[in-house]
Amino acid sequence: MGDFRYGVVGAGRQGVATAYDMAAQGGGASVLVMDRDADVARRAAERINRLLGRSVAQERPLDARDGDALAAALAGLDVFLCGTPFEMIPQATEAALRAGVSMVDYGGHTPTVLAQLQRDAEAKAAGIAIVPDCGMGPGMNNTLGAYAVELMEGEGLAPREVYLWDGGLPQNPVPPWNYQLTFNINGLTNEYYGEVAFLRGGQITMVGAFEELEHVAFDGVGELEAFTTTGGTSTAPYTFKGRLQVYQNKTCRWPGHYATFKAYQQLGLFELEPVMVQGQPVVPREVFHALLAPQISAPVVEDVCVMRAKGVGLDAGGTPRAVIIDLVDRYDPATGFTAMERITGWHAGIMAEFIARGQVAPGVWPMERAVPASTFVEAARARGFAITVRWEDA
């Protein structure tokens, strides 16, 4: 039990996990679960209350596209999660400022985050904290990246490079896709489209999606493909510019995924501009979603999420050393939460708790600067995440 009044806008898979964490671990006295689908909101609140064995979650039908209704619904809350698609985040940010309520979101679209950061003075004036881009990637991956920097500095090393890998996978992949959706398909194609900001040679460098294929292995999981996708680094390259020479992130998938989806990309199926088909405008991405989503969706997804941060730094003699931080998490049959829901949802829940407890000052914060990474990792471990650290010669 606790004293904080939380809210969640968007009662999808990850939103329910965040609401659960807010109540179970975040000191939540109440959690208001909001969704434009009244039945979705009701089922979410019932599930949270059933899992916790107490009545802490209440539902409320709400169309978050109605800015006035959203601001009114937020009144009286301490912190809320915007768990909507990224296109609705600017309006949620506006509502947070109007209502004077702190906010976290799942982000995933770096230009949107950079626009939110421009509202820092308004957030300070309103006395609220806003932390975008919580979740898995972006989110926990950049927390581990910042943790690698802290660990290197703690060992007296001069940090030089940070490499990140992360991915959500079915534990038992089924051909031909070898993939299952653990979040909205819009999020998948969003990260498969466009460019991402990396640090290369100490400079911000834009790299396209589906480039630089490599292979990486995780104990207990096996060998995976890894390649560039968009959004995962978020603001971290800007934060670490001047301190690091390299900062980059790649997405992990089962072997074979890269070639298949790279072909879809090259065919133009991720594009948003309509093409004419028999005289009618058709959006390629909408066709792709309509055809693929039923093929890779399932009522229960038993998944595994993998994450690695590798930091390389120089000791006083100029010799490089590396720290490797791993996180592997799996579907939890006891709660029914997937690993993707746990990492994404609980990362946002942890940040919401830090805000509620006053550990994040008012303003709009890049996620990796909101609290020390070591503080965040401690809270993640307390929730049962197995985060391991090892050192090796680089």
TAPENOR-V842068 format. One record per residue. PHI is phi in whole degrees, 0 to 359 (* if undefined). PSI is psi in radians with two decimals (none if undefined). D_LAST is the distance of its C-alpha to the last C-alpha in Angstrom with 1 decimal. Layout:
# TAPENOR-V842068
phi:PHI psi:PSI d_last:D_LAST
phi:PHI psi:PSI d_last:D_LAST
This chain:
# TAPENOR-V842068
phi:* psi:2.76 d_last:46.2
phi:199 psi:-2.90 d_last:45.6
phi:245 psi:-0.05 d_last:47.2
phi:270 psi:2.54 d_last:45.2
phi:252 psi:1.92 d_last:46.7
phi:254 psi:2.86 d_last:44.3
phi:217 psi:2.66 d_last:44.8
phi:228 psi:2.14 d_last:43.1
phi:257 psi:1.93 d_last:44.2
phi:106 psi:1.69 d_last:43.6
phi:263 psi:0.76 d_last:43.9
phi:283 psi:-2.94 d_last:41.7
phi:304 psi:-0.93 d_last:39.2
phi:291 psi:-0.63 d_last:36.6
phi:299 psi:-0.71 d_last:39.4
phi:297 psi:-0.70 d_last:40.9
phi:296 psi:-0.70 d_last:37.6
phi:295 psi:-0.77 d_last:37.3
phi:300 psi:-0.72 d_last:40.9
phi:300 psi:-0.80 d_last:40.5
phi:295 psi:-0.69 d_last:37.6
phi:304 psi:-0.71 d_last:39.6
phi:278 psi:-0.68 d_last:42.4
phi:282 psi:-0.69 d_last:40.6
phi:238 psi:-0.32 d_last:37.9
phi:263 psi:0.20 d_last:38.6
phi:72 psi:0.52 d_last:41.9
phi:279 psi:2.11 d_last:43.9
phi:280 psi:-0.48 d_last:47.7
phi:205 psi:2.65 d_last:48.1
phi:225 psi:2.07 d_last:46.3
phi:268 psi:2.02 d_last:48.3
phi:260 psi:2.06 d_last:47.2
phi:241 psi:2.41 d_last:48.3
phi:202 psi:2.62 d_last:48.4
phi:290 psi:-0.36 d_last:50.9
phi:265 psi:1.92 d_last:51.7
phi:300 psi:-0.64 d_last:53.7
phi:292 psi:-0.67 d_last:53.2
phi:297 psi:-0.78 d_last:49.4
phi:297 psi:-0.74 d_last:49.5
phi:296 psi:-0.82 d_last:51.9
phi:297 psi:-0.64 d_last:50.0
phi:297 psi:-0.83 d_last:46.8
phi:297 psi:-0.72 d_last:48.6
phi:296 psi:-0.70 d_last:50.3
phi:295 psi:-0.78 d_last:47.1
phi:299 psi:-0.81 d_last:45.4
phi:296 psi:-0.66 d_last:48.6
phi:293 psi:-0.76 d_last:48.8
phi:295 psi:-0.64 d_last:45.2
phi:270 psi:-0.27 d_last:45.7
phi:71 psi:0.43 d_last:49.3
phi:205 psi:2.77 d_last:50.6
phi:270 psi:1.63 d_last:51.9
phi:241 psi:-0.44 d_last:49.3
phi:257 psi:2.37 d_last:48.7
phi:236 psi:2.54 d_last:51.5
phi:260 psi:2.73 d_last:51.6
phi:208 psi:2.11 d_last:52.9
phi:294 psi:2.33 d_last:53.5
phi:202 psi:2.28 d_last:52.0
phi:265 psi:1.86 d_last:51.4
phi:293 psi:-0.18 d_last:48.5
phi:286 psi:-0.25 d_last:49.7
phi:269 psi:1.73 d_last:52.6
phi:299 psi:-0.70 d_last:51.3
phi:295 psi:-0.77 d_last:54.3
phi:295 psi:-0.66 d_last:54.2
phi:295 psi:-0.83 d_last:50.5
phi:300 psi:-0.69 d_last:51.0
phi:293 psi:-0.69 d_last:54.0
phi:293 psi:-0.50 d_last:52.1
phi:282 psi:-0.32 d_last:49.3
phi:305 psi:2.26 d_last:51.8
phi:93 psi:-0.16 d_last:51.4
phi:277 psi:2.76 d_last:47.8
phi:270 psi:-0.82 d_last:45.0
phi:213 psi:2.51 d_last:42.1
phi:226 psi:2.73 d_last:42.0
phi:260 psi:2.28 d_last:39.6
phi:268 psi:1.81 d_last:40.2
phi:254 psi:0.48 d_last:39.2
phi:269 psi:2.95 d_last:40.9
phi:304 psi:2.66 d_last:39.6
phi:298 psi:-0.39 d_last:38.0
phi:297 psi:-0.41 d_last:41.2
phi:264 psi:-0.06 d_last:43.0
phi:296 psi:-0.72 d_last:40.5
phi:304 psi:-0.73 d_last:42.2
phi:292 psi:-0.64 d_last:45.5
phi:295 psi:-0.66 d_last:44.0
phi:298 psi:-0.76 d_last:42.5
phi:299 psi:-0.75 d_last:46.0
phi:296 psi:-0.68 d_last:47.5
phi:299 psi:-0.76 d_last:45.2
phi:295 psi:-0.73 d_last:46.2
phi:294 psi:-0.70 d_last:49.9
phi:276 psi:-0.28 d_last:49.8
phi:69 psi:0.71 d_last:47.7
phi:236 psi:2.32 d_last:45.4
phi:291 psi:2.78 d_last:41.6
phi:212 psi:2.52 d_last:39.5
phi:235 psi:2.76 d_last:36.3
phi:213 psi:2.94 d_last:35.7
phi:273 psi:-0.25 d_last:33.5
phi:53 psi:-2.22 d_last:33.2
phi:98 psi:-0.05 d_last:31.2
phi:228 psi:1.75 d_last:32.7
phi:301 psi:-0.71 d_last:30.9
phi:302 psi:-0.61 d_last:34.1
phi:295 psi:-0.71 d_last:36.0
phi:296 psi:-0.76 d_last:33.6
phi:298 psi:-0.61 d_last:33.7
phi:291 psi:-0.66 d_last:37.5
phi:298 psi:-0.69 d_last:37.5
phi:298 psi:-0.43 d_last:35.6
phi:290 psi:-0.19 d_last:38.5
phi:259 psi:0.36 d_last:40.7
phi:303 psi:-0.81 d_last:39.0
phi:297 psi:-0.66 d_last:42.2
phi:294 psi:-0.71 d_last:44.4
phi:295 psi:-0.73 d_last:42.3
phi:298 psi:-0.74 d_last:42.5
phi:296 psi:-0.60 d_last:46.2
phi:278 psi:-0.17 d_last:46.6
phi:72 psi:0.51 d_last:44.7
phi:237 psi:2.79 d_last:42.3
phi:248 psi:2.38 d_last:38.6
phi:234 psi:2.17 d_last:37.2
phi:234 psi:1.79 d_last:33.7
phi:282 psi:3.00 d_last:33.0
phi:58 psi:0.75 d_last:30.4
phi:273 psi:2.85 d_last:30.1
phi:135 psi:-2.51 d_last:29.4
phi:265 psi:-1.15 d_last:26.6
phi:214 psi:1.80 d_last:25.2
phi:286 psi:2.68 d_last:25.9
phi:141 psi:-1.84 d_last:25.9
phi:299 psi:-0.59 d_last:23.8
phi:300 psi:-0.76 d_last:20.8
phi:285 psi:-0.47 d_last:20.9
phi:299 psi:-0.79 d_last:21.7
phi:291 psi:-0.59 d_last:18.4
phi:298 psi:-0.79 d_last:16.7
phi:293 psi:-0.59 d_last:18.6
phi:296 psi:-0.68 d_last:17.8
phi:300 psi:-0.72 d_last:14.0
phi:297 psi:-0.78 d_last:15.0
phi:298 psi:-0.74 d_last:17.4
phi:295 psi:-0.73 d_last:15.1
phi:297 psi:-0.78 d_last:12.7
phi:295 psi:-0.63 d_last:15.9
phi:295 psi:-0.43 d_last:17.3
phi:267 psi:0.13 d_last:14.7
phi:79 psi:0.28 d_last:15.5
phi:269 psi:2.68 d_last:12.4
phi:266 psi:1.88 d_last:13.4
phi:298 psi:2.39 d_last:12.3
phi:236 psi:-0.69 d_last:11.6
phi:219 psi:2.51 d_last:10.9
phi:225 psi:2.19 d_last:12.2
phi:241 psi:2.32 d_last:12.6
phi:238 psi:2.52 d_last:15.5
phi:223 psi:2.41 d_last:17.3
phi:203 psi:2.72 d_last:20.8
phi:185 psi:2.63 d_last:24.0
phi:250 psi:2.25 d_last:27.3
phi:223 psi:2.62 d_last:28.6
phi:291 psi:2.41 d_last:31.7
phi:298 psi:-0.61 d_last:31.0
phi:237 psi:1.50 d_last:33.4
phi:296 psi:2.45 d_last:33.2
phi:243 psi:2.13 d_last:36.5
phi:297 psi:2.74 d_last:36.9
phi:271 psi:-0.13 d_last:37.4
phi:275 psi:-0.65 d_last:35.5
phi:54 psi:0.57 d_last:33.1
phi:206 psi:2.56 d_last:32.9
phi:224 psi:2.52 d_last:35.1
phi:287 psi:2.26 d_last:35.7
phi:242 psi:0.13 d_last:34.7
phi:204 psi:3.08 d_last:35.7
phi:301 psi:2.40 d_last:38.1
phi:297 psi:-0.40 d_last:37.8
phi:300 psi:-0.63 d_last:38.0
phi:293 psi:-0.59 d_last:34.6
phi:294 psi:-0.92 d_last:33.2
phi:290 psi:-0.46 d_last:34.7
phi:298 psi:-0.71 d_last:33.9
phi:278 psi:-0.17 d_last:30.1
phi:264 psi:0.18 d_last:30.7
phi:225 psi:2.35 d_last:32.6
phi:96 psi:-2.61 d_last:31.9
phi:232 psi:2.80 d_last:28.8
phi:231 psi:2.57 d_last:26.0
phi:271 psi:2.16 d_last:24.5
phi:243 psi:2.87 d_last:20.8
phi:261 psi:2.15 d_last:19.2
phi:225 psi:2.14 d_last:18.1
phi:61 psi:0.51 d_last:17.9
phi:79 psi:0.04 d_last:19.1
phi:242 psi:2.58 d_last:22.2
phi:295 psi:2.16 d_last:23.8
phi:230 psi:2.24 d_last:23.8
phi:271 psi:2.28 d_last:25.9
phi:232 psi:2.39 d_last:24.8
phi:284 psi:2.78 d_last:27.3
phi:291 psi:2.66 d_last:27.3
phi:62 psi:0.83 d_last:26.7
phi:235 psi:2.91 d_last:24.2
phi:57 psi:0.89 d_last:20.8
phi:299 psi:2.37 d_last:21.2
phi:213 psi:3.09 d_last:18.2
phi:238 psi:2.50 d_last:18.0
phi:218 psi:2.52 d_last:16.3
phi:242 psi:2.49 d_last:17.3
phi:236 psi:2.35 d_last:18.3
phi:302 psi:2.34 d_last:19.7
phi:80 psi:-0.07 d_last:23.5
phi:240 psi:-0.93 d_last:23.7
phi:121 psi:-2.90 d_last:22.4
phi:272 psi:2.38 d_last:21.0
phi:232 psi:2.77 d_last:21.6
phi:276 psi:2.62 d_last:21.9
phi:221 psi:2.38 d_last:20.2
phi:205 psi:2.91 d_last:21.7
phi:285 psi:2.43 d_last:22.6
phi:225 psi:3.06 d_last:25.5
phi:261 psi:2.72 d_last:27.2
phi:88 psi:-0.42 d_last:27.5
phi:296 psi:-0.58 d_last:24.4
phi:278 psi:-0.41 d_last:22.7
phi:52 psi:-2.23 d_last:26.1
phi:272 psi:-0.11 d_last:26.2
phi:302 psi:-0.71 d_last:22.6
phi:300 psi:-0.58 d_last:21.7
phi:287 psi:-0.68 d_last:24.8
phi:298 psi:-0.73 d_last:24.0
phi:264 psi:0.03 d_last:20.5
phi:298 psi:2.28 d_last:21.7
phi:96 psi:-0.27 d_last:21.5
phi:247 psi:-0.53 d_last:18.7
phi:236 psi:2.70 d_last:15.9
phi:268 psi:-0.55 d_last:15.3
phi:226 psi:2.37 d_last:14.5
phi:211 psi:2.05 d_last:16.1
phi:209 psi:2.83 d_last:17.1
phi:221 psi:2.45 d_last:18.5
phi:230 psi:2.63 d_last:19.6
phi:265 psi:2.42 d_last:22.3
phi:258 psi:2.41 d_last:22.2
phi:218 psi:2.85 d_last:25.3
phi:296 psi:2.61 d_last:26.6
phi:306 psi:2.42 d_last:26.5
phi:102 psi:-0.39 d_last:29.4
phi:297 psi:-0.75 d_last:29.6
phi:303 psi:-0.89 d_last:27.9
phi:297 psi:-0.72 d_last:30.5
phi:295 psi:-0.88 d_last:33.4
phi:281 psi:-0.44 d_last:32.8
phi:298 psi:-0.67 d_last:31.6
phi:295 psi:-0.71 d_last:35.1
phi:299 psi:-0.74 d_last:36.8
phi:299 psi:-0.84 d_last:35.0
phi:294 psi:-0.51 d_last:36.2
phi:288 psi:-0.34 d_last:39.6
phi:98 psi:0.23 d_last:39.9
phi:286 psi:-0.18 d_last:40.3
phi:265 psi:-0.03 d_last:38.2
phi:288 psi:2.64 d_last:40.4
phi:257 psi:-0.27 d_last:42.6
phi:282 psi:2.24 d_last:45.2
phi:298 psi:2.60 d_last:48.3
phi:242 psi:2.69 d_last:49.3
phi:272 psi:2.17 d_last:53.0
phi:234 psi:1.95 d_last:53.9
phi:51 psi:0.75 d_last:57.6
phi:83 psi:0.05 d_last:58.4
phi:243 psi:2.41 d_last:56.4
phi:286 psi:2.28 d_last:53.2
phi:230 psi:2.27 d_last:50.3
phi:274 psi:2.04 d_last:46.9
phi:305 psi:-0.72 d_last:44.4
phi:296 psi:-0.62 d_last:42.0
phi:293 psi:-0.66 d_last:45.0
phi:295 psi:-0.78 d_last:45.9
phi:303 psi:-0.82 d_last:42.3
phi:299 psi:-0.81 d_last:42.3
phi:298 psi:-0.63 d_last:45.7
phi:278 psi:-0.72 d_last:44.9
phi:276 psi:-0.69 d_last:41.4
phi:308 psi:-0.80 d_last:41.6
phi:296 psi:-0.45 d_last:44.2
phi:284 psi:-0.46 d_last:42.1
phi:241 psi:0.31 d_last:38.9
phi:254 psi:2.62 d_last:40.6
phi:208 psi:2.59 d_last:41.6
phi:296 psi:-0.57 d_last:43.4
phi:231 psi:2.18 d_last:40.8
phi:245 psi:1.95 d_last:37.1
phi:267 psi:1.73 d_last:35.1
phi:247 psi:3.01 d_last:31.6
phi:225 psi:2.35 d_last:28.0
phi:248 psi:2.35 d_last:25.6
phi:240 psi:2.59 d_last:21.8
phi:206 psi:2.39 d_last:19.3
phi:217 psi:2.40 d_last:15.6
phi:238 psi:2.24 d_last:13.7
phi:241 psi:2.10 d_last:10.0
phi:250 psi:2.40 d_last:9.3
phi:240 psi:2.23 d_last:6.8
phi:222 psi:2.91 d_last:8.5
phi:251 psi:2.37 d_last:9.4
phi:278 psi:-3.08 d_last:11.3
phi:299 psi:-0.43 d_last:14.8
phi:268 psi:0.05 d_last:13.9
phi:86 psi:0.16 d_last:11.6
phi:274 psi:2.26 d_last:8.4
phi:282 psi:2.46 d_last:5.4
phi:230 psi:2.68 d_last:4.8
phi:235 psi:2.49 d_last:5.1
phi:246 psi:2.35 d_last:8.7
phi:240 psi:2.15 d_last:10.4
phi:245 psi:2.13 d_last:14.2
phi:243 psi:2.54 d_last:16.6
phi:221 psi:2.12 d_last:20.3
phi:233 psi:2.23 d_last:22.7
phi:224 psi:2.61 d_last:26.4
phi:231 psi:2.80 d_last:29.6
phi:313 psi:2.38 d_last:33.2
phi:253 psi:1.83 d_last:35.3
phi:294 psi:-0.38 d_last:38.7
phi:293 psi:-0.71 d_last:40.1
phi:257 psi:-0.32 d_last:40.1
phi:82 psi:0.07 d_last:39.8
phi:278 psi:2.34 d_last:36.9
phi:288 psi:2.87 d_last:34.2
phi:298 psi:-0.66 d_last:30.5
phi:297 psi:-0.72 d_last:30.6
phi:295 psi:-0.73 d_last:33.6
phi:296 psi:-0.89 d_last:32.0
phi:291 psi:-0.82 d_last:28.7
phi:294 psi:-0.93 d_last:30.5
phi:293 psi:-0.73 d_last:33.7
phi:284 psi:-0.51 d_last:32.4
phi:300 psi:-0.79 d_last:29.8
phi:295 psi:-0.65 d_last:32.8
phi:295 psi:-0.70 d_last:34.9
phi:299 psi:-0.80 d_last:32.5
phi:296 psi:-0.68 d_last:32.5
phi:298 psi:-0.68 d_last:36.3
phi:294 psi:-0.75 d_last:36.7
phi:302 psi:-0.72 d_last:34.7
phi:295 psi:-0.83 d_last:37.1
phi:301 psi:-0.60 d_last:40.2
phi:275 psi:0.07 d_last:39.3
phi:79 psi:0.31 d_last:39.0
phi:272 psi:-0.08 d_last:35.3
phi:241 psi:2.11 d_last:34.9
phi:291 psi:2.75 d_last:37.1
phi:303 psi:2.57 d_last:39.5
phi:133 psi:3.08 d_last:38.2
phi:257 psi:2.11 d_last:36.1
phi:246 psi:2.32 d_last:32.4
phi:303 psi:2.38 d_last:29.3
phi:308 psi:-0.74 d_last:28.1
phi:287 psi:-0.14 d_last:24.7
phi:251 psi:-0.11 d_last:26.9
phi:294 psi:-0.74 d_last:29.7
phi:218 psi:2.75 d_last:28.4
phi:302 psi:2.43 d_last:25.3
phi:300 psi:-0.64 d_last:22.7
phi:297 psi:-0.61 d_last:22.7
phi:295 psi:-0.74 d_last:26.5
phi:294 psi:-0.78 d_last:26.3
phi:299 psi:-0.67 d_last:23.8
phi:301 psi:-0.76 d_last:26.2
phi:292 psi:-0.64 d_last:29.1
phi:294 psi:-0.75 d_last:27.3
phi:296 psi:-0.62 d_last:26.7
phi:295 psi:-0.39 d_last:30.3
phi:270 psi:0.05 d_last:31.3
phi:100 psi:0.08 d_last:29.7
phi:285 psi:2.26 d_last:26.4
phi:272 psi:1.69 d_last:23.8
phi:252 psi:2.00 d_last:20.6
phi:252 psi:2.68 d_last:17.9
phi:227 psi:2.32 d_last:14.8
phi:219 psi:2.74 d_last:12.1
phi:243 psi:2.59 d_last:9.0
phi:206 psi:2.87 d_last:6.2
phi:291 psi:2.40 d_last:3.8
phi:272 psi:none d_last:0.0
